[in-house]
Amino acid sequence: MRLRRSRFVAILAAVPVALARPARAQTPTVRIGAVPSDSYGEPYYGLDGGFFTKAGLNVEVTSFSSGAQITSAVAGGALEAGLADPIQVGAGYLHGVGFAYFAGGVRYSTDAPTTQLCIAKNGPIKSPKDLAGQTLGVFGLRSMPVFSTREWLKANAVDVDTVKFVELPPSAMVPAIARGTIAAGVVVEPELSTAGDDGVVPLAKVYDYCAKAFCINSWFAKRDWLTQNAATARKLEAAIYDTARWANTHHADTLAILAKYAKMEPDKIAKMTRATFSTTLDPREVEPPIALATKYQVFDRPLSAADLIVKI
């Protein structure tokens, strides 16, 4: 199954709008997409932290349920910018949508993983080899969870062809593992840090089999918008990095903001491994997921990080 242009050129009809709020009545206005989660929540932190206003921008943040919906909205002209992973942005770029990265987003790091493959603590799975012939849960069938898990299985001499992957919402992953509906599943925050309450424990940092550190997502826009609004784009980039530096060192402040927009209990957020936000856009950290997606034939022709990154 290839990613088609139609996924990027039309806004999803059922996209929910949970937030559309200007930081201040100034010009120019920049419409940004966000997802109510820590990994995609930097726009909320920039808005409520006052960094967009400080940069002289009038920002409207709209909530979506996924990065894929954000790419559709940017492609259709409903947004100027947002966060999305390299697979989504790369597929749009190759199909002529004109996407480009202009600022770093969230980094995966093996030292503080926010995504891990988990199993039931008292279940039958004890080692990678026990997963042969089993069913594993992931939150996307053509995505990093599948590709990195397959690489991890291969590295541990498991016949990947015997393993079945099924797609589940992140919130359903821990209950499915605990019930034994699936043998293992890729669990992300905020569920990861509280999985132990349900008898579910990490087995492997499968994202390490993409790279020990890489960009989970980055900030993107259409190239035409970046070119035609270069001054605004530079202000936005500066505000993003000011937000990142603040968010990385002010978890108590961002906890309150995330609880507000994600409708999460503060106590649950406090237990999470928090996202780390990039203060640069390093091609070396964008490249690993692109290379892995290319290996699994997501893209119909060669692609590199250099193709996706523009300097504004």
Phi, psi and omega per residue, in radians:
M1 nan 2.056 3.125
R2 -1.599 2.666 3.003
L3 -1.398 2.189 -3.018
R4 -1.801 2.764 -3.138
R5 -1.003 -0.578 -3.059
S6 -1.074 -0.395 3.119
R7 -1.275 -0.268 -3.020
F8 -2.000 -0.156 -3.026
V9 -1.876 0.037 3.117
A10 -2.369 2.441 3.092
I11 -1.354 2.379 -3.137
L12 -1.102 2.290 -3.030
A13 -1.100 -0.520 -3.047
A14 -1.733 0.283 -3.105
V15 -1.085 2.166 -3.141
P16 -1.430 2.411 3.068
V17 -1.844 1.874 -3.096
A18 -1.716 -0.306 -3.062
L19 -2.709 2.294 3.001
A20 -2.596 1.614 -2.979
R21 -2.353 2.172 3.088
P22 -1.321 2.508 3.072
A23 -1.240 -0.601 -3.133
R24 -3.026 2.648 -3.081
A25 -1.352 1.322 3.078
Q26 -2.250 3.027 3.003
T27 -2.090 2.706 -0.044
P28 -1.460 2.832 3.095
T29 -1.616 2.370 3.073
V30 -2.185 2.124 3.129
R31 -1.644 2.161 -3.032
I32 -2.160 2.458 3.087
G33 -1.738 2.484 3.118
A34 -2.455 2.849 3.027
V35 -2.096 2.360 -3.099
P36 -1.235 1.208 3.068
S37 -2.594 2.827 -3.100
D38 -1.126 -0.710 -3.072
S39 -1.188 -0.417 3.137
Y40 -2.089 0.277 -3.008
G41 -1.682 0.083 -3.110
E42 -0.974 -0.629 3.079
P43 -1.026 -0.642 3.085
Y44 -1.138 -0.706 -3.126
Y45 -1.165 -0.685 3.094
G46 -1.155 -0.626 -3.131
L47 -1.247 -1.006 -3.072
D48 -1.285 -0.426 3.083
G49 -1.371 -0.143 3.075
G50 1.449 0.180 -3.051
F51 -1.319 -0.551 3.078
F52 -1.214 -0.749 3.104
T53 -1.069 -0.766 3.133
K54 -1.034 -0.567 3.134
A55 -1.410 -0.025 3.135
G56 1.431 0.471 -3.115
L57 -1.940 2.527 2.978
N58 -1.775 1.851 -3.012
V59 -1.917 2.360 2.990
E60 -1.979 2.161 3.132
V61 -1.886 2.216 3.122
T62 -2.036 2.349 -3.113
S63 -1.532 2.392 3.063
F64 -2.241 2.969 -3.108
S65 -1.650 -0.157 -3.113
S66 -2.813 2.823 3.044
G67 -1.133 -0.541 3.116
A68 -1.092 -0.682 3.106
Q69 -1.186 -0.597 3.104
I70 -1.145 -0.746 3.121
T71 -1.088 -0.653 3.105
S72 -1.128 -0.697 -3.125
A73 -1.203 -0.694 3.079
V74 -1.153 -0.741 3.126
A75 -1.055 -0.663 -3.101
G76 -1.474 -0.060 3.097
G77 1.556 0.127 3.122
A78 -1.425 -0.321 3.099
L79 -2.314 2.693 2.993
E80 -1.572 -0.599 -3.019
A81 -2.694 2.914 3.097
G82 -3.139 -3.034 3.115
L83 -1.927 2.383 3.066
A84 -2.740 2.796 -3.088
D85 -1.451 2.887 -3.060
P86 -1.108 -0.458 3.105
I87 -1.187 -0.793 3.140
Q88 -1.157 -0.813 -3.118
V89 -1.208 -0.706 3.129
G90 -1.099 -0.738 3.127
A91 -1.106 -0.713 3.099
G92 -1.120 -0.736 3.124
Y93 -1.052 -0.810 -3.099
L94 -1.181 -0.390 3.129
H95 -1.748 0.357 2.951
G96 1.440 0.219 -3.126
V97 -1.310 -0.455 3.076
G98 1.558 0.433 3.103
F99 -1.209 2.635 3.047
A100 -2.664 2.471 3.004
Y101 -1.423 2.443 3.095
F102 -2.297 -0.131 3.105
A103 -2.735 2.602 3.137
G104 -1.282 2.642 -3.141
G105 -1.999 -1.928 -3.082
V106 -1.845 2.389 -3.140
R107 -1.785 2.401 2.870
Y108 -1.505 2.433 3.055
S109 -2.416 2.342 3.098
T110 -1.082 -0.384 -3.137
D111 -1.325 -0.389 3.140
A112 -2.556 1.171 -3.044
P113 -1.223 2.375 3.060
T114 -1.838 0.082 3.126
T115 -2.458 2.231 3.096
Q116 -2.572 2.718 3.001
L117 -1.437 2.211 -3.036
C118 -2.129 2.748 3.128
I119 -2.386 2.934 3.036
A120 -1.298 2.277 -3.076
K121 -0.995 -0.713 -3.091
N122 -1.860 0.358 -3.128
G123 -1.543 -3.071 -3.070
P124 -1.362 -0.272 -3.095
I125 -1.491 2.094 -3.136
K126 -2.104 -0.374 -3.065
S127 -2.600 2.915 3.122
P128 -0.957 -0.695 -3.081
K129 -1.092 -0.438 3.110
D130 -1.195 -0.236 -3.102
L131 -1.503 -0.108 3.072
A132 -1.040 2.250 3.127
G133 1.370 0.113 -3.077
Q134 -1.748 2.995 3.091
T135 -1.869 2.264 -3.119
L136 -2.033 2.497 3.118
G137 -1.700 2.427 3.085
V138 -2.446 2.831 -3.132
F139 -1.751 0.311 3.048
G140 -3.067 2.256 -3.039
L141 -1.433 -0.310 3.063
R142 -2.148 1.128 -2.971
S143 -2.609 3.036 -3.121
M144 -0.983 -0.692 3.132
P145 -0.982 -0.738 3.133
V146 -1.228 -0.857 -3.047
F147 -1.103 -0.788 -3.106
S148 -1.221 -0.645 3.105
T149 -1.154 -0.692 3.081
R150 -1.073 -0.722 3.105
E151 -1.107 -0.710 3.108
W152 -1.130 -0.735 3.111
L153 -1.079 -0.771 3.124
K154 -1.076 -0.730 -3.129
A155 -1.117 -0.384 3.129
N156 -1.853 0.398 3.015
A157 1.044 0.603 3.056
V158 -1.704 2.346 3.097
D159 -1.236 1.782 -3.046
V160 -1.109 -0.506 -3.124
D161 -1.125 -0.301 3.126
T162 -1.579 -0.135 -3.074
V163 -1.684 2.341 3.120
K164 -1.860 2.357 3.080
F165 -1.880 2.327 3.077
V166 -2.160 2.575 -3.105
E167 -1.609 2.276 3.106
L168 -2.384 2.608 3.018
P169 -1.113 2.562 3.129
P170 -0.905 -0.666 -3.107
S171 -1.199 -0.350 -3.114
A172 -1.638 -0.105 -2.995
M173 -1.195 -0.880 -3.102
V174 -1.089 -0.816 3.088
P175 -1.025 -0.656 -3.138
A176 -1.161 -0.668 3.089
I177 -1.176 -0.784 -3.103
A178 -1.092 -0.640 3.134
R179 -1.338 -0.325 -3.060
G180 1.511 0.193 3.082
T181 -1.107 -0.634 3.021
I182 -2.191 2.657 -3.105
A183 -1.321 -0.523 -3.133
A184 -2.808 2.864 3.132
G185 -2.733 2.669 3.088
V186 -1.470 2.004 -3.039
V187 -1.924 2.375 -3.131
V188 -2.079 2.871 3.054
E189 -1.211 2.535 0.222
P190 -1.551 -0.050 -3.099
E191 -1.202 -0.511 -3.035
L192 -1.047 -0.799 -3.046
S193 -1.274 -0.310 3.131
T194 -1.924 0.091 -3.105
A195 -1.050 -0.576 -3.141
G196 -1.038 -0.460 3.106
D197 -1.111 -0.423 3.126
D198 -1.833 0.248 3.109
G199 1.319 0.443 -3.136
V200 -1.991 2.289 -3.042
V201 -2.281 2.697 3.106
P202 -1.175 2.497 3.030
L203 -1.927 -0.664 -3.066
A204 -2.742 2.567 2.995
K205 -1.546 1.384 -2.999
V206 -1.148 -0.453 3.116
Y207 -1.124 -0.341 3.057
D208 -1.050 -0.368 -3.101
Y209 -1.537 0.081 2.818
C210 -1.678 -0.962 3.048
A211 -3.012 2.772 3.117
K212 -1.217 -0.426 3.082
A213 -2.617 2.291 3.096
F214 -2.847 2.904 3.127
C215 -1.405 2.048 3.028
I216 -1.214 -0.718 3.065
N217 -2.590 2.910 3.059
S218 -2.579 2.931 -3.137
W219 -1.420 2.320 -3.112
F220 -2.384 2.830 3.059
A221 -2.709 3.095 2.995
K222 -1.343 2.487 -3.132
R223 -1.038 -0.686 -3.140
D224 -1.052 -0.728 -3.135
W225 -1.154 -0.739 3.136
L226 -1.094 -0.681 -3.136
T227 -1.234 -0.766 -3.064
Q228 -1.375 -0.275 -3.107
N229 -2.271 0.816 -3.014
A230 -1.031 -0.748 -3.122
A231 -1.112 -0.751 3.103
T232 -1.129 -0.740 3.138
A233 -1.072 -0.677 3.119
R234 -1.186 -0.663 3.055
K235 -1.096 -0.723 3.134
L236 -1.122 -0.768 3.115
E237 -1.029 -0.799 -3.141
A238 -1.094 -0.716 3.132
A239 -1.156 -0.642 3.111
I240 -1.079 -0.800 -3.105
Y241 -1.284 -0.548 3.010
D242 -1.114 -0.731 3.083
T243 -1.065 -0.781 -3.104
A244 -1.054 -0.816 -3.124
R245 -1.093 -0.683 3.120
W246 -1.217 -0.824 -3.079
A247 -1.106 -0.613 -3.123
N248 -1.171 -0.353 -3.067
T249 -2.107 0.066 -3.113
H250 -2.281 1.076 -3.070
H251 -1.139 -0.546 3.114
A252 -1.125 -0.691 3.130
D253 -1.216 -0.771 -3.130
T254 -1.258 -0.458 3.052
L255 -1.010 -0.810 -3.123
A256 -1.129 -0.680 3.141
I257 -1.184 -0.770 3.139
L258 -1.125 -0.725 3.101
A259 -1.035 -0.643 -3.134
K260 -1.145 -0.849 -3.032
Y261 -1.520 -0.554 -3.128
A262 -1.566 -0.098 -3.103
K263 0.957 0.778 -3.134
M264 -1.854 2.640 3.064
E265 -1.214 2.269 3.126
P266 -0.951 -0.629 -3.133
D267 -1.096 -0.600 3.128
K268 -1.238 -0.729 3.112
I269 -1.102 -0.666 -3.101
A270 -1.086 -0.435 -3.131
K271 -1.510 -0.223 -3.040
M272 -1.242 2.654 2.792
T273 -1.360 2.032 -3.006
R274 -1.409 2.666 3.125
A275 -1.150 2.576 3.037
T276 -1.887 2.161 -3.069
F277 -1.693 2.385 -3.113
S278 -1.284 2.562 3.045
T279 -1.967 0.143 3.016
T280 -2.560 2.970 3.024
L281 -2.029 1.678 -3.041
D282 -1.689 2.017 3.136
P283 -0.969 -0.526 -3.134
R284 -1.161 -0.389 3.117
E285 -1.706 -0.181 3.030
V286 -1.550 -0.502 -3.020
E287 -1.150 -0.739 -3.025
P288 -0.980 -0.829 3.109
P289 -1.163 -0.533 3.075
I290 -1.148 -0.771 3.139
A291 -1.098 -0.706 -3.133
L292 -1.200 -0.727 3.095
A293 -1.111 -0.650 3.087
T294 -1.102 -0.721 3.117
K295 -1.024 -0.649 -3.125
Y296 -1.647 0.317 2.959
Q297 1.046 0.628 3.023
V298 -1.222 -0.666 -3.099
F299 -1.699 2.559 -3.087
D300 -1.580 -0.014 3.021
R301 -2.744 2.917 -3.056
P302 -1.040 2.569 -3.124
L303 -2.582 2.516 3.080
S304 -2.360 2.904 3.093
A305 -1.045 -0.623 -3.137
A306 -1.062 -0.515 3.125
D307 -1.182 -0.525 -3.006
L308 -1.672 -0.341 -3.018
I309 -1.692 2.325 3.039
V310 -2.135 2.605 3.055
K311 -1.727 2.232 -3.065
I312 -1.869 nan nan
